[in-house]
């Protein structure tokens, strides 16, 4: 996200305040990678549209604050801690979700991200480049596979279930940089508001 994020749990500027509605009333969602930026915004956006939201992060640093914001919107917030790079953690998260949401999950938002070790290739310790691949690629697939039965159950019941893959970052300027997850030379520049609601209106309806 661009600029300094607002502290989790405190009101932000108008561009980051979700607009209420009932598009997702009665639906359940899981958002991974909860922090002070995009993960928080997407979780709040889902809750503002009526969804009950489970949040998954590697630490408990940000999740409790976001949970309070979701509950202030009148929706249920479920706090989960785990590493999507761990198959055991993915299985445990799926079991906890199935118990809490009666075996149904309508929306999965894969937003967890590991930025990697940004050094020149010739100087890199390649063993440290495995973590971004474990989290950003294999971890995302592992978690999706673990909760897929719940998504299929929701689709059978309501006729619709969604998986949202977040694989970009909003920035003001891009320059060539070393590292395992290199960014493209050119890209669309999107504000937090426009990226959030463009996704909400097309990816989760």
Phi and psi in degrees as a GROMACS rama.xvg file:
@    title "Ramachandran Plot"
@    xaxis  label "Phi"
@    yaxis  label "Psi"
@TYPE xy
-84.5723  143.579  UNK-2
77.2625  -175.467  UNK-3
-81.8505  129.157  UNK-4
-72.2783  152.864  UNK-5
-73.4806  145.016  UNK-6
-57.2587  137.891  UNK-7
-63.6476  134.925  UNK-8
93.1265  -3.35862  UNK-9
-116.065  149.317  UNK-10
-60.6302  142.413  UNK-11
-111.542  -167.292  UNK-12
-73.2211  169.714  UNK-13
-61.2064  -29.8491  UNK-14
-67.2825  -18.6344  UNK-15
-108.883  6.8148  UNK-16
-91.804  122.24  UNK-17
-66.8469  146.9  UNK-18
-95.1765  128.491  UNK-19
-71.9848  155.307  UNK-20
-174.95  -172.648  UNK-21
-129.728  22.5184  UNK-22
-60.5062  -32.0683  UNK-23
-115.623  22.6713  UNK-24
-59.8676  128.453  UNK-25
85.8337  -1.83502  UNK-26
-94.15  160.241  UNK-27
-120.908  148.215  UNK-28
-141.881  150.885  UNK-29
-122.033  127.356  UNK-30
-119.107  126.322  UNK-31
-98.5079  163.557  UNK-32
70.591  44.5165  UNK-33
-75.3662  122.28  UNK-34
-145.259  -157.458  UNK-35
-84.6447  1.16075  UNK-36
-117.853  -116.595  UNK-37
-63.5943  -39.6957  UNK-38
-59.3868  -45.2592  UNK-39
-61.0042  -47.7592  UNK-40
-61.202  -41.307  UNK-41
-69.3655  -38.3954  UNK-42
-62.2169  -43.6604  UNK-43
-68.3338  -37.2758  UNK-44
-62.2434  -41.023  UNK-45
-64.7976  -45.1191  UNK-46
-63.6275  -38.7377  UNK-47
-64.0101  -24.8536  UNK-48
-93.5556  8.25004  UNK-49
107.135  -2.64763  UNK-50
-81.973  147.17  UNK-51
-84.445  135.366  UNK-52
-122.844  126.291  UNK-53
-97.0886  140.323  UNK-54
-124.009  133.811  UNK-55
-121.672  130.65  UNK-56
-146.794  161.333  UNK-57
-73.6195  -21.9474  UNK-58
-135.087  170.074  UNK-59
-96.6073  15.6183  UNK-60
-61.8438  -46.5004  UNK-61
-106.029  -24.295  UNK-62
-59.8142  -45.2317  UNK-63
-58.8462  -38.1478  UNK-64
-66.1201  -40.7185  UNK-65
-67.7255  -36.1737  UNK-66
-60.3937  -40.411  UNK-67
-63.5108  -38.7909  UNK-68
-66.055  -39.2427  UNK-69
-66.1155  -44.2508  UNK-70
-64.8254  -31.0824  UNK-71
-66.2756  -21.6087  UNK-72
-86.0011  0.0265336  UNK-73
86.9533  14.7168  UNK-74
-113.238  161.114  UNK-75
-80.727  136.91  UNK-76
-121.69  126.173  UNK-77
-111.931  127.193  UNK-78
-102.872  124.766  UNK-79
-127.873  141.708  UNK-80
-122.365  132.745  UNK-81
175.81  168.132  UNK-82
-111.344  115.947  UNK-83
-66.9968  -13.5331  UNK-84
-73.8699  -9.77852  UNK-85
-102.133  122.449  UNK-86
-63.5381  -35.8087  UNK-87
-64.1204  -42.7259  UNK-88
-64.2001  -41.1932  UNK-89
-62.0713  -41.9216  UNK-90
-65.5376  -41.1284  UNK-91
-64.7272  -45.0167  UNK-92
-59.7668  -42.5555  UNK-93
-61.7573  -41.4638  UNK-94
-64.6908  -43.7888  UNK-95
-65.041  -38.9285  UNK-96
-66.1601  -42.7642  UNK-97
-60.9107  -39.2817  UNK-98
-69.4163  -41.7965  UNK-99
-74.8034  -34.8879  UNK-100
-108.937  21.1676  UNK-101
55.8855  38.3047  UNK-102
77.2343  9.02884  UNK-103
-124.037  139.584  UNK-104
-138.687  119.535  UNK-105
-85.6175  -32.7084  UNK-106
-139.736  130.429  UNK-107
-117.391  123.312  UNK-108
-112.301  107.062  UNK-109
-85.5944  97.6191  UNK-110
-119.332  -1.19364  UNK-111
-63.7706  142.341  UNK-112
-150.141  139.085  UNK-113
-123.257  121.822  UNK-114
-76.5241  -18.4204  UNK-115
85.4227  -175.472  UNK-116
-103.148  103.853  UNK-117
-87.96  85.7709  UNK-118
-132.88  165.047  UNK-119
-63.62  145.117  UNK-120
-55.8283  -42.9365  UNK-121
-65.2587  -20.0354  UNK-122
-105.467  -0.815978  UNK-123
-77.2572  145.238  UNK-124
-89.976  102.811  UNK-125
-63.0356  -21.8826  UNK-126
-64.6307  -25.9587  UNK-127
-82.4321  -9.78584  UNK-128
-86.9361  -7.08594  UNK-129
-72.863  -31.9163  UNK-130
-61.1398  -47.4268  UNK-131
-57.8883  -37.9139  UNK-132
-68.9641  -37.7152  UNK-133
-62.8893  -43.5299  UNK-134
-80.2649  -55.6709  UNK-135
-71.6416  -28.3847  UNK-136
-110.737  -70.9273  UNK-137
-66.224  -37.8599  UNK-138
-62.8249  -42.7426  UNK-139
-60.7952  -43.189  UNK-140
-67.4027  -39.5333  UNK-141
-61.5356  -46.625  UNK-142
-66.8959  -42.0373  UNK-143
-59.6493  -43.3855  UNK-144
-63.9472  -38.4535  UNK-145
-66.4682  -36.1031  UNK-146
-99.0705  0.355884  UNK-147
-57.0018  -39.8683  UNK-148
-59.0113  -35.0361  UNK-149
-69.5394  -38.6259  UNK-150
-65.6418  -40.4583  UNK-151
-66.8461  -36.6625  UNK-152
-64.4192  -41.0703  UNK-153
-65.0902  -40.3293  UNK-154
-64.4573  -38.3867  UNK-155
-66.5045  -36.1616  UNK-156
-77.5333  -39.0935  UNK-157
-114.205  -10.2984  UNK-158
86.0097  4.30061  UNK-159
-159.108  137.594  UNK-160
-152.832  148.96  UNK-161
-130.282  144.541  UNK-162
-119.265  123.286  UNK-163
-111.413  121.352  UNK-164
-102.055  115.968  UNK-165
-96.7645  112.288  UNK-166
-132.916  29.4629  UNK-167
-141.265  168.852  UNK-168
-131.44  141.003  UNK-169
-90.8823  120.664  UNK-170
-139.798  164.846  UNK-171
-89.0831  -31.0845  UNK-172
-147.447  138.785  UNK-173
-116.306  132.997  UNK-174
-131.159  155.496  UNK-175
-62.9455  137.152  UNK-176
-149.067  149.318  UNK-177
-77.2754  166.484  UNK-178
133.818  165.993  UNK-179
-72.5597  -21.6867  UNK-180
-119.653  72.8629  UNK-181
-69.8478  142.975  UNK-182
-91.6799  154.449  UNK-183
-70.3014  160.574  UNK-184
-66.1065  -38.3014  UNK-185
-128.207  150.829  UNK-186
-165.345  169.074  UNK-187
-81.7148  135.774  UNK-188
-97.0451  122.73  UNK-189
-128.426  140.525  UNK-190
-76.7646  157.782  UNK-191
-55.4169  -39.8913  UNK-192
-67.4066  -48.5998  UNK-193
-67.3593  -38.4737  UNK-194
-68.4812  -38.582  UNK-195
-66.4361  -49.44  UNK-196
-80.6569  -22.865  UNK-197
-63.9076  -42.0099  UNK-198
-67.512  -44.1157  UNK-199
-63.8346  -32.5264  UNK-200
-84.2725  -18.1181  UNK-201
-118.847  -24.3655  UNK-202
-101.345  -10.2589  UNK-203
-134.015  10.49  UNK-204
